[in-house]
Amino acid sequence: MAVVIRLKRMGTNKKMCHRIVVTDVRNPRDGRFIEEIGSYDARKNPPLISIKKDRAEYWMKVGAKPSETVKSLLKKAV
């Protein structure tokens, strides 16, 4: 089972926010997930990024690969 850390889209059409989730690569973008480890709201000024860093580190140690967007959010959250 290949595991990835990626964004899950939430909210309505013009008022969206994202959750950072750990999921199987075969699941759809907004489908099932293993664990929710954070959230990202780009509508705020500055954008609101909250990530459980210990859980993100754990999943990356186990072998989960973050998407490009999540990788940049992890760098900004530090």
Biopython code that builds the backbone (N, CA, C, O; Angstrom):
import numpy as np
from Bio.PDB.StructureBuilder import StructureBuilder

atoms = [
    (1, "MET", "N", (0.848, -1.179, 0.000)),
    (1, "MET", "CA", (0.000, 0.000, 0.000)),
    (1, "MET", "C", (0.891, 1.239, 0.000)),
    (1, "MET", "O", (1.678, 1.434, 0.927)),
    (2, "ALA", "N", (0.776, 2.079, -1.030)),
    (2, "ALA", "CA", (1.527, 3.328, -1.108)),
    (2, "ALA", "C", (0.731, 4.427, -0.402)),
    (2, "ALA", "O", (-0.443, 4.649, -0.698)),
    (3, "VAL", "N", (1.384, 5.099, 0.523)),
    (3, "VAL", "CA", (0.721, 6.123, 1.333)),
    (3, "VAL", "C", (1.280, 7.489, 0.962)),
    (3, "VAL", "O", (2.489, 7.656, 0.802)),
    (4, "VAL", "N", (0.374, 8.478, 0.824)),
    (4, "VAL", "CA", (0.771, 9.843, 0.495)),
    (4, "VAL", "C", (0.139, 10.816, 1.491)),
    (4, "VAL", "O", (-0.879, 10.523, 2.118)),
    (5, "ILE", "N", (0.770, 11.971, 1.614)),
    (5, "ILE", "CA", (0.226, 13.072, 2.409)),
    (5, "ILE", "C", (-0.183, 14.137, 1.408)),
    (5, "ILE", "O", (0.657, 14.666, 0.681)),
    (6, "ARG", "N", (-1.475, 14.454, 1.367)),
    (6, "ARG", "CA", (-1.962, 15.415, 0.378)),
    (6, "ARG", "C", (-3.120, 16.229, 0.926)),
    (6, "ARG", "O", (-3.572, 16.013, 2.050)),
    (7, "LEU", "N", (-3.596, 17.175, 0.109)),
    (7, "LEU", "CA", (-4.679, 18.058, 0.517)),
    (7, "LEU", "C", (-6.034, 17.452, 0.167)),
    (7, "LEU", "O", (-6.196, 16.810, -0.871)),
    (8, "LYS", "N", (-6.996, 17.669, 1.049)),
    (8, "LYS", "CA", (-8.380, 17.281, 0.813)),
    (8, "LYS", "C", (-9.188, 18.565, 0.781)),
    (8, "LYS", "O", (-9.112, 19.365, 1.714)),
    (9, "ARG", "N", (-9.953, 18.773, -0.267)),
    (9, "ARG", "CA", (-10.693, 20.020, -0.430)),
    (9, "ARG", "C", (-11.988, 19.978, 0.367)),
    (9, "ARG", "O", (-12.731, 18.998, 0.322)),
    (10, "MET", "N", (-12.245, 21.057, 1.097)),
    (10, "MET", "CA", (-13.446, 21.172, 1.925)),
    (10, "MET", "C", (-14.120, 22.506, 1.630)),
    (10, "MET", "O", (-13.538, 23.360, 0.961)),
    (11, "GLY", "N", (-15.327, 22.690, 2.119)),
    (11, "GLY", "CA", (-16.020, 23.960, 1.982)),
    (11, "GLY", "C", (-16.877, 24.022, 0.732)),
    (11, "GLY", "O", (-17.084, 23.021, 0.047)),
    (12, "THR", "N", (-17.373, 25.229, 0.449)),
    (12, "THR", "CA", (-18.238, 25.417, -0.709)),
    (12, "THR", "C", (-17.432, 25.926, -1.891)),
    (12, "THR", "O", (-16.207, 26.023, -1.832)),
    (13, "ASN", "N", (-18.133, 26.245, -2.952)),
    (13, "ASN", "CA", (-17.486, 26.591, -4.204)),
    (13, "ASN", "C", (-16.515, 27.764, -4.091)),
    (13, "ASN", "O", (-15.373, 27.650, -4.538)),
    (14, "LYS", "N", (-16.927, 28.868, -3.518)),
    (14, "LYS", "CA", (-16.068, 30.050, -3.438)),
    (14, "LYS", "C", (-15.451, 30.239, -2.049)),
    (14, "LYS", "O", (-14.695, 31.187, -1.838)),
    (15, "LYS", "N", (-15.759, 29.361, -1.114)),
    (15, "LYS", "CA", (-15.261, 29.471, 0.263)),
    (15, "LYS", "C", (-14.563, 28.178, 0.660)),
    (15, "LYS", "O", (-14.936, 27.544, 1.647)),
    (16, "MET", "N", (-13.553, 27.788, -0.106)),
    (16, "MET", "CA", (-12.918, 26.508, 0.165)),
    (16, "MET", "C", (-11.746, 26.641, 1.126)),
    (16, "MET", "O", (-11.101, 27.685, 1.222)),
    (17, "CYS", "N", (-11.501, 25.568, 1.817)),
    (17, "CYS", "CA", (-10.319, 25.415, 2.644)),
    (17, "CYS", "C", (-9.851, 23.978, 2.429)),
    (17, "CYS", "O", (-10.548, 23.183, 1.799)),
    (18, "HIS", "N", (-8.695, 23.651, 2.942)),
    (18, "HIS", "CA", (-8.132, 22.323, 2.708)),
    (18, "HIS", "C", (-7.731, 21.681, 4.026)),
    (18, "HIS", "O", (-7.381, 22.365, 4.987)),
    (19, "ARG", "N", (-7.790, 20.363, 4.053)),
    (19, "ARG", "CA", (-7.273, 19.596, 5.174)),
    (19, "ARG", "C", (-6.108, 18.773, 4.663)),
    (19, "ARG", "O", (-6.123, 18.293, 3.530)),
    (20, "ILE", "N", (-5.103, 18.614, 5.498)),
    (20, "ILE", "CA", (-3.937, 17.817, 5.148)),
    (20, "ILE", "C", (-4.172, 16.428, 5.715)),
    (20, "ILE", "O", (-4.299, 16.249, 6.926)),
    (21, "VAL", "N", (-4.229, 15.441, 4.817)),
    (21, "VAL", "CA", (-4.576, 14.084, 5.226)),
    (21, "VAL", "C", (-3.534, 13.086, 4.745)),
    (21, "VAL", "O", (-2.808, 13.328, 3.781)),
    (22, "VAL", "N", (-3.482, 11.964, 5.438)),
    (22, "VAL", "CA", (-2.666, 10.818, 5.040)),
    (22, "VAL", "C", (-3.630, 9.803, 4.442)),
    (22, "VAL", "O", (-4.604, 9.411, 5.084)),
    (23, "THR", "N", (-3.355, 9.377, 3.210)),
    (23, "THR", "CA", (-4.282, 8.484, 2.523)),
    (23, "THR", "C", (-3.534, 7.517, 1.607)),
    (23, "THR", "O", (-2.352, 7.700, 1.317)),
    (24, "ASP", "N", (-4.237, 6.504, 1.166)),
    (24, "ASP", "CA", (-3.706, 5.590, 0.170)),
    (24, "ASP", "C", (-3.726, 6.307, -1.178)),
    (24, "ASP", "O", (-4.648, 7.072, -1.461)),
    (25, "VAL", "N", (-2.733, 6.066, -1.993)),
    (25, "VAL", "CA", (-2.603, 6.761, -3.270)),
    (25, "VAL", "C", (-3.765, 6.421, -4.216)),
    (25, "VAL", "O", (-4.070, 7.203, -5.116)),
    (26, "ARG", "N", (-4.406, 5.280, -4.025)),
    (26, "ARG", "CA", (-5.496, 4.854, -4.910)),
    (26, "ARG", "C", (-6.826, 5.523, -4.585)),
    (26, "ARG", "O", (-7.736, 5.499, -5.413)),
    (27, "ASN", "N", (-6.962, 6.115, -3.410)),
    (27, "ASN", "CA", (-8.215, 6.776, -3.028)),
    (27, "ASN", "C", (-8.369, 8.095, -3.772)),
    (27, "ASN", "O", (-7.368, 8.735, -4.092)),
    (28, "PRO", "N", (-9.618, 8.523, -4.059)),
    (28, "PRO", "CA", (-9.814, 9.811, -4.712)),
    (28, "PRO", "C", (-9.435, 10.974, -3.799)),
    (28, "PRO", "O", (-9.267, 10.790, -2.594)),
    (29, "ARG", "N", (-9.302, 12.161, -4.368)),
    (29, "ARG", "CA", (-8.828, 13.339, -3.630)),
    (29, "ARG", "C", (-9.644, 13.586, -2.360)),
    (29, "ARG", "O", (-9.072, 13.811, -1.293)),
    (30, "ASP", "N", (-10.964, 13.547, -2.467)),
    (30, "ASP", "CA", (-11.812, 13.839, -1.312)),
    (30, "ASP", "C", (-12.409, 12.580, -0.701)),
    (30, "ASP", "O", (-13.407, 12.655, 0.016)),
    (31, "GLY", "N", (-11.816, 11.436, -0.974)),
    (31, "GLY", "CA", (-12.343, 10.165, -0.489)),
    (31, "GLY", "C", (-11.832, 9.801, 0.894)),
    (31, "GLY", "O", (-11.526, 10.662, 1.718)),
    (32, "ARG", "N", (-11.749, 8.479, 1.123)),
    (32, "ARG", "CA", (-11.315, 7.971, 2.430)),
    (32, "ARG", "C", (-9.897, 8.402, 2.730)),
    (32, "ARG", "O", (-9.085, 8.610, 1.828)),
    (33, "PHE", "N", (-9.614, 8.532, 4.023)),
    (33, "PHE", "CA", (-8.257, 8.850, 4.445)),
    (33, "PHE", "C", (-7.940, 8.090, 5.714)),
    (33, "PHE", "O", (-8.839, 7.628, 6.417)),
    (34, "ILE", "N", (-6.649, 7.963, 6.004)),
    (34, "ILE", "CA", (-6.198, 7.225, 7.184)),
    (34, "ILE", "C", (-6.217, 8.131, 8.404)),
    (34, "ILE", "O", (-6.733, 7.759, 9.458)),
    (35, "GLU", "N", (-5.644, 9.335, 8.251)),
    (35, "GLU", "CA", (-5.557, 10.262, 9.386)),
    (35, "GLU", "C", (-5.498, 11.694, 8.881)),
    (35, "GLU", "O", (-4.864, 11.981, 7.865)),
    (36, "GLU", "N", (-6.165, 12.589, 9.602)),
    (36, "GLU", "CA", (-6.092, 14.018, 9.304)),
    (36, "GLU", "C", (-5.006, 14.615, 10.192)),
    (36, "GLU", "O", (-5.058, 14.480, 11.415)),
    (37, "ILE", "N", (-4.011, 15.281, 9.575)),
    (37, "ILE", "CA", (-2.890, 15.798, 10.369)),
    (37, "ILE", "C", (-2.781, 17.316, 10.342)),
    (37, "ILE", "O", (-1.858, 17.870, 10.938)),
    (38, "GLY", "N", (-3.700, 18.003, 9.665)),
    (38, "GLY", "CA", (-3.609, 19.451, 9.663)),
    (38, "GLY", "C", (-4.645, 20.098, 8.772)),
    (38, "GLY", "O", (-5.510, 19.431, 8.204)),
    (39, "SER", "N", (-4.539, 21.435, 8.660)),
    (39, "SER", "CA", (-5.452, 22.185, 7.809)),
    (39, "SER", "C", (-4.716, 23.368, 7.196)),
    (39, "SER", "O", (-3.679, 23.810, 7.690)),
    (40, "TYR", "N", (-5.294, 23.869, 6.092)),
    (40, "TYR", "CA", (-4.710, 24.992, 5.363)),
    (40, "TYR", "C", (-5.848, 25.847, 4.834)),
    (40, "TYR", "O", (-6.723, 25.358, 4.120)),
    (41, "ASP", "N", (-5.832, 27.128, 5.187)),
    (41, "ASP", "CA", (-6.862, 28.058, 4.720)),
    (41, "ASP", "C", (-6.164, 29.221, 4.027)),
    (41, "ASP", "O", (-5.570, 30.077, 4.682)),
    (42, "ALA", "N", (-6.240, 29.247, 2.702)),
    (42, "ALA", "CA", (-5.562, 30.277, 1.916)),
    (42, "ALA", "C", (-6.339, 31.586, 1.882)),
    (42, "ALA", "O", (-5.791, 32.601, 1.451)),
    (43, "ARG", "N", (-7.599, 31.601, 2.322)),
    (43, "ARG", "CA", (-8.408, 32.817, 2.274)),
    (43, "ARG", "C", (-8.023, 33.817, 3.360)),
    (43, "ARG", "O", (-8.298, 35.009, 3.223)),
    (44, "LYS", "N", (-7.405, 33.363, 4.413)),
    (44, "LYS", "CA", (-6.968, 34.262, 5.490)),
    (44, "LYS", "C", (-5.755, 35.058, 5.028)),
    (44, "LYS", "O", (-5.063, 34.669, 4.086)),
    (45, "ASN", "N", (-5.510, 36.160, 5.691)),
    (45, "ASN", "CA", (-4.331, 36.970, 5.357)),
    (45, "ASN", "C", (-3.536, 37.192, 6.630)),
    (45, "ASN", "O", (-3.983, 37.983, 7.461)),
    (46, "PRO", "N", (-2.402, 36.563, 6.847)),
    (46, "PRO", "CA", (-1.691, 35.591, 6.011)),
    (46, "PRO", "C", (-2.388, 34.228, 6.050)),
    (46, "PRO", "O", (-3.180, 33.966, 6.955)),
    (47, "PRO", "N", (-2.101, 33.360, 5.078)),
    (47, "PRO", "CA", (-2.743, 32.041, 5.044)),
    (47, "PRO", "C", (-2.501, 31.259, 6.331)),
    (47, "PRO", "O", (-1.400, 31.270, 6.882)),
    (48, "LEU", "N", (-3.537, 30.587, 6.798)),
    (48, "LEU", "CA", (-3.483, 29.838, 8.053)),
    (48, "LEU", "C", (-3.044, 28.406, 7.776)),
    (48, "LEU", "O", (-3.717, 27.673, 7.051)),
    (49, "ILE", "N", (-1.911, 28.010, 8.357)),
    (49, "ILE", "CA", (-1.383, 26.658, 8.197)),
    (49, "ILE", "C", (-1.225, 26.049, 9.584)),
    (49, "ILE", "O", (-0.491, 26.582, 10.417)),
    (50, "SER", "N", (-1.906, 24.943, 9.836)),
    (50, "SER", "CA", (-1.724, 24.240, 11.112)),
    (50, "SER", "C", (-1.491, 22.765, 10.805)),
    (50, "SER", "O", (-2.303, 22.109, 10.153)),
    (51, "ILE", "N", (-0.359, 22.262, 11.293)),
    (51, "ILE", "CA", (0.034, 20.882, 11.027)),
    (51, "ILE", "C", (0.516, 20.239, 12.322)),
    (51, "ILE", "O", (1.259, 20.855, 13.087)),
    (52, "LYS", "N", (0.096, 19.007, 12.565)),
    (52, "LYS", "CA", (0.639, 18.225, 13.672)),
    (52, "LYS", "C", (1.980, 17.687, 13.202)),
    (52, "LYS", "O", (2.042, 16.658, 12.529)),
    (53, "LYS", "N", (3.048, 18.379, 13.557)),
    (53, "LYS", "CA", (4.376, 18.058, 13.027)),
    (53, "LYS", "C", (4.856, 16.679, 13.452)),
    (53, "LYS", "O", (5.520, 15.988, 12.680)),
    (54, "ASP", "N", (4.526, 16.275, 14.668)),
    (54, "ASP", "CA", (4.969, 14.956, 15.122)),
    (54, "ASP", "C", (4.332, 13.838, 14.302)),
    (54, "ASP", "O", (4.987, 12.841, 13.998)),
    (55, "ARG", "N", (3.057, 13.999, 13.942)),
    (55, "ARG", "CA", (2.377, 12.987, 13.135)),
    (55, "ARG", "C", (2.888, 12.992, 11.687)),
    (55, "ARG", "O", (3.016, 11.937, 11.066)),
    (56, "ALA", "N", (3.177, 14.187, 11.158)),
    (56, "ALA", "CA", (3.727, 14.266, 9.802)),
    (56, "ALA", "C", (5.091, 13.591, 9.743)),
    (56, "ALA", "O", (5.380, 12.851, 8.802)),
    (57, "GLU", "N", (5.933, 13.843, 10.747)),
    (57, "GLU", "CA", (7.249, 13.200, 10.794)),
    (57, "GLU", "C", (7.116, 11.686, 10.915)),
    (57, "GLU", "O", (7.855, 10.941, 10.271)),
    (58, "TYR", "N", (6.175, 11.231, 11.739)),
    (58, "TYR", "CA", (5.960, 9.791, 11.901)),
    (58, "TYR", "C", (5.593, 9.150, 10.565)),
    (58, "TYR", "O", (6.173, 8.133, 10.183)),
    (59, "TRP", "N", (4.634, 9.742, 9.856)),
    (59, "TRP", "CA", (4.186, 9.149, 8.601)),
    (59, "TRP", "C", (5.279, 9.174, 7.548)),
    (59, "TRP", "O", (5.368, 8.251, 6.738)),
    (60, "MET", "N", (6.114, 10.209, 7.539)),
    (60, "MET", "CA", (7.207, 10.247, 6.568)),
    (60, "MET", "C", (8.276, 9.211, 6.909)),
    (60, "MET", "O", (8.906, 8.656, 6.009)),
    (61, "LYS", "N", (8.489, 8.943, 8.207)),
    (61, "LYS", "CA", (9.426, 7.891, 8.608)),
    (61, "LYS", "C", (8.921, 6.519, 8.184)),
    (61, "LYS", "O", (9.706, 5.651, 7.803)),
    (62, "VAL", "N", (7.615, 6.329, 8.251)),
    (62, "VAL", "CA", (7.014, 5.052, 7.885)),
    (62, "VAL", "C", (7.044, 4.853, 6.365)),
    (62, "VAL", "O", (6.977, 3.719, 5.891)),
    (63, "GLY", "N", (7.143, 5.942, 5.600)),
    (63, "GLY", "CA", (7.243, 5.798, 4.147)),
    (63, "GLY", "C", (6.256, 6.620, 3.350)),
    (63, "GLY", "O", (6.231, 6.514, 2.124)),
    (64, "ALA", "N", (5.437, 7.440, 3.999)),
    (64, "ALA", "CA", (4.487, 8.278, 3.267)),
    (64, "ALA", "C", (5.232, 9.396, 2.553)),
    (64, "ALA", "O", (6.157, 9.992, 3.106)),
    (65, "LYS", "N", (4.822, 9.674, 1.324)),
    (65, "LYS", "CA", (5.464, 10.725, 0.547)),
    (65, "LYS", "C", (4.521, 11.913, 0.439)),
    (65, "LYS", "O", (3.379, 11.749, 0.010)),
    (66, "PRO", "N", (4.976, 13.117, 0.821)),
    (66, "PRO", "CA", (4.113, 14.296, 0.699)),
    (66, "PRO", "C", (4.030, 14.777, -0.745)),
    (66, "PRO", "O", (4.983, 14.634, -1.512)),
    (67, "SER", "N", (2.883, 15.350, -1.111)),
    (67, "SER", "CA", (2.749, 15.952, -2.435)),
    (67, "SER", "C", (3.598, 17.224, -2.478)),
    (67, "SER", "O", (4.083, 17.685, -1.445)),
    (68, "GLU", "N", (3.771, 17.780, -3.655)),
    (68, "GLU", "CA", (4.590, 18.993, -3.803)),
    (68, "GLU", "C", (4.013, 20.142, -2.974)),
    (68, "GLU", "O", (4.758, 20.874, -2.323)),
    (69, "THR", "N", (2.703, 20.299, -2.998)),
    (69, "THR", "CA", (2.061, 21.381, -2.250)),
    (69, "THR", "C", (2.238, 21.188, -0.755)),
    (69, "THR", "O", (2.564, 22.136, -0.040)),
    (70, "VAL", "N", (2.027, 19.976, -0.277)),
    (70, "VAL", "CA", (2.180, 19.701, 1.155)),
    (70, "VAL", "C", (3.633, 19.872, 1.568)),
    (70, "VAL", "O", (3.905, 20.340, 2.674)),
    (71, "LYS", "N", (4.568, 19.503, 0.706)),
    (71, "LYS", "CA", (5.988, 19.668, 1.018)),
    (71, "LYS", "C", (6.316, 21.145, 1.237)),
    (71, "LYS", "O", (7.052, 21.486, 2.163)),
    (72, "SER", "N", (5.773, 22.021, 0.389)),
    (72, "SER", "CA", (6.025, 23.454, 0.561)),
    (72, "SER", "C", (5.313, 24.005, 1.793)),
    (72, "SER", "O", (5.830, 24.913, 2.445)),
    (73, "LEU", "N", (4.130, 23.469, 2.124)),
    (73, "LEU", "CA", (3.428, 23.908, 3.340)),
    (73, "LEU", "C", (4.194, 23.478, 4.586)),
    (73, "LEU", "O", (4.236, 24.217, 5.570)),
    (74, "LEU", "N", (4.801, 22.289, 4.557)),
    (74, "LEU", "CA", (5.593, 21.841, 5.701)),
    (74, "LEU", "C", (6.795, 22.762, 5.924)),
    (74, "LEU", "O", (7.146, 23.051, 7.068)),
    (75, "LYS", "N", (7.420, 23.218, 4.857)),
    (75, "LYS", "CA", (8.540, 24.141, 4.990)),
    (75, "LYS", "C", (8.086, 25.483, 5.566)),
    (75, "LYS", "O", (8.785, 26.071, 6.391)),
    (76, "LYS", "N", (6.925, 25.968, 5.136)),
    (76, "LYS", "CA", (6.408, 27.256, 5.622)),
    (76, "LYS", "C", (5.969, 27.173, 7.074)),
    (76, "LYS", "O", (6.050, 28.160, 7.805)),
    (77, "ALA", "N", (5.504, 26.005, 7.497)),
    (77, "ALA", "CA", (4.986, 25.853, 8.867)),
    (77, "ALA", "C", (6.099, 25.814, 9.902)),
    (77, "ALA", "O", (5.828, 25.996, 11.089)),
    (78, "VAL", "N", (7.330, 25.587, 9.498)),
    (78, "VAL", "CA", (8.451, 25.491, 10.446)),
    (78, "VAL", "C", (8.824, 26.809, 10.990)),
    (78, "VAL", "O", (9.746, 26.905, 11.800)),
]
sb = StructureBuilder()
sb.init_structure("model")
sb.init_model(0)
sb.init_chain("A")
sb.init_seg("    ")
for serial, (resi, resn, name, xyz) in enumerate(atoms, 1):
    if name == "N":
        sb.init_residue(resn, " ", resi, " ")
    sb.init_atom(name, np.array(xyz, "f"), 0.0, 1.0, " ", f" {name:<3s}", serial, name[0])
structure = sb.get_structure()
